[in-house]
Structures are given as structure tokens and as C-alpha cells.
Amino acid sequence: MQRLSTIVLIAIFTFMGMAPLKAQTSPFLGDWQEPTGSIIRIEACSSGFCIRILSISPKAAAASDIYNPDATLRSRSLCNLEIGSHFSLSDATHASGGTLYDPKSGNTYRGTMVVEGDTLRLRGYVMLPFFGKTEIWRRVHGSFQSCH
């Protein structure tokens, strides 16, 4: 009986140890440059994949959340702001079920992501994916200046 308990515990710990490894090796994880030049990080978090701003492009309209519909949040910095959450893998190269906040407009959308090598296609939409827009992000391989 003790041997069976030991085997069950080993199996549980092995399974628990493998789950984070799978998330850590996902092609979504890492740093991405969006079209205006800001650097965005996709990382594993408790709600799936989360997306946050790491570096704000000089071409960005503002460094604070000036378009937020909540006036009390308009002075908050975009630096390290979480702009996406709740994405889960559909398969190895597709993630869905997430929400995206667009600081360029102050709107929040539903979202999907598709990764193909060093290219990420991020689609934000209202109601159905057909009613949306896709942005192409490129993987960042070099260093960059993080915002503080």
C-alpha cells in the first residue's frame, strides 16, 4: 500500500512539474514589437497568457493611458500595463478566449493569437472575429530599453 502511495505521489509531482514546462516552451512566450515600435511581453500567468507593455515607442501617442474610458485611470503609465489576459492554447500555434485592451483607443476587445515562427498575428474583435482587426507583431531578438 505504501508503495502504491509513493507511485501515485511521484506521478502527481511529475505531472505538476511538466505543466509549467509546456507553458514555458510555448512559441507565444517572449517579447514582441507591435507596429508602432512598442515592445510587448507575452508571459504565462494564472489566467493563461498575459500581455503587458515593456517599452513605449517614441512614436506612441502618449506614455499614459489618456484614452481610458475611466477618467480616474487616464494618468496611469502605460509602462508595465497589462493589456491582455485569459488567452489559452487552442493548439500549439493558436490561442483564444482572451481579452485585449487597446491603449490607443481605450477600447477592450476579445482576442485571438496565431504564431508562425517570429510573427504573431493578434486579432481584436467585437462579438465575432469577422468584426475585428489583425495586427502583426514581430519577435524581438535583441536588447531594448525597458520603461520604468
N, C-alpha and C positions, 0 to 999 in steps of 0.2 A: 504494500500500500504506500509506503514512504517513497519507494522507487517511482511509482506512478505519479505521485505528487511532485517529485523532483522533475520528472519529464514534462509534466504539464507546465510547471513554472518556467522551465527552460524554453519551452515553445512560446509561452506568452511573452517573455522578455525578448526572445529573438524576433517575434512579430512586431513588438513595440519598437525595437531598435531599427527595423527595416523601414517602417513607415516614414520617419524623418529623412532617411537616406534617399528614398524615392523622391520626396519633395525637394531635397537639396540638389538633385541632379536634373530637375525639370529644365527644359530649354527656355522656359519663360523667365526664370530667375536671373537677376542681374541688372545691369544699368543700361538704359536705353535713351537715345536722343530723339526728342519729338521735333516736328518740322521747324519750329522757331528757334531751336537750339538748346532749350532747357533739358537737363538730364533728370531722368525719372528712374526710380528703382522699383523693381517688382521683387517682392520677397514673400516667403511663406509666413503666414500669421495664423492665429487661432480660427479665423473665419475663412480660411482658404488662402488665396493670393491677395496681397495688399499692394497698393501702388502709392508711392509718395515722391514728392519733388525734392531732389538733392541739390540742384544747381539751377539758378534762374538765368535765362539768357538775357544779354543786354538788349535784345530785340523784343523782350516781353513788354506788354503794355504797362505793367506795374509789378512791383515786388510785394504788394499787399493784396488782399482779397477784395478789391474795390467793387467788384460786380456781384458780391454775395447778396442774395435777396434779404438776408437778415442784417440790418444796418449795424447791429452791435458787433458783427464779425468783420466788417469791412476794413478795419485797421489791422487785422491779424496778418502776419507774414505768410507768404506762400512757401517760404523755406521750411522743409520737412513736413509740409502739409500732406495728409493722406487724401488722395484724390480718387482712389479706387479700393474696393473691398468686395469680399464674398465671392470671388471667382473660384470656380472649381474645375478640375480637369474633366473634359468630355472624353478625350483620348490624349495621347502623348503630345499632340500639337494643337489642340483646341481647348479653350477654357471658356466657360459661360456662367451665367447666373449672377454676374457681378453688377455693381453699380459704379458709375463714373461721375465725378464732379468736375465740371469744366470751369476753371477759374477765369477763363477768357470771356465767359458769358454769365457765370453764376448759376447755370443750369445743371441739374443732375439727370443722368440718363441710365438706362440699363445698358449692359455691355457684353461683348464677346471679344475674344482674342484668338488669333491664329499666329503661330510662329513657324517660320520657314527659314532655317539657318540663322542668319544675322538680321532678318527682317521680321518685324512684328506688325501685324495688321490689327489695329484696335478699332472696333466699331461701337459707337454710341448710338442709341436709338430710343425712340418713344414708342411704346406699345409693341410694335413688331420690327424685327431687324430691317425689313424693307424700308421703313421710315427712319433712316439714320444716315450717318456719315462715317466713313472709314478714314483713319489717319495711319500713315506708315511711319513706324519708328525704326531706327537703326541701332543695333547693339554698339555699345561703347567699349572699345578695347583698351584705350589709353587712359591716362590720368586726366583729371579735371579738377577745377576748384569748386569745392562744396560750399554752399551757402551756410551761414551760421545763425 
